[in-house]
Amino acid sequence: MQVYLNQTVLPLLATEMGARNAYGLVTAAAQVPAFLTMPLGGAMLTRWRPARLMTVLTTLLVSGVVVGALAPNIEVYVLGEILRGLAAGALATATMGVMVTGLPDAWRRLCLAGGSGMWVVAALVGPVYASGVSASWGWRWALVAYLPLLIAARAVMAGRIRDLSLDEGAEGDEAVPWLPAGAMATGVAIIGALRASSPWFWPGVAGGTALVLWSCSRVLPAGTLCLAVGRRAGIATLMWVCAFFLTLDYLVAPSAHDVLDMTPDPDRLGAHRRRHRLVGRRDRLRGPSRRGSRRPTAAAPRWPRPSSSSAPRS
């Protein structure tokens, strides 16, 4: 939900803050820390209780969103995105780890299916919610209006796993993928920081992509990127589909706003609401008896039929 929400309001906040040339920087500000902490979520579960970890990460995520909503300039907004990304990356893998290790098989399959389906629901609801709230109250309210629902959902999850504890000795410090996580974050940062007009853009894109692919080869099961037969080929296919899907998603909102001039218009929405209020007031003044009645129409004129005496004679 947060991905679609932030990408929908990105052109609006960039226009207000005069930072339309910083789309890559704003996008990378959230993705870099997310990629840095995403491989570390499983390791965090072995060191802290899942309920406490989820509470702390949710607090950090909400703090980042609030900082972004109150940001007076693009620098403060980027700081909020960094805080949000740090929490979101760890929350993604930590939540998945809790589902895999702390739920029965039936509930685990149900939660995984529901989580997969929510991507489709969020893709439909997220942009509609963000554009509607932005047109009514502004993009800052669009960032925070949904937070009570998020906090309530995370509180219920933390309460349900209060007594869950994973084995702290199941994973040593050497198993934490610090190097691949840093390489992936560096690759994404290089791609996002370089501007398209820079002569170093395409070399930077090639180098950043190479770092991301190398880190994926270290984090994913062996043979995944080579499309090894079996589940590894399915994981690789899912990874590439998600990569292309998210890439297109990052392009939709800026292209619609900057190229096609499609943006929420508060003045047009306000005029539409005022027109509806006037129609409703007029109907109330008419009363219930006249509201649905039709205005009587004049009867058709009746012409006298010609009599037999007035008929022309042959």
Summary of the structure (lengths in Angstrom):
residues: 314
radius of gyration: 29.2
end to end distance: 89.3
largest distance: 121.5
contacts: 879
relative contact order: 0.12
helix: 74%
strand: 0%
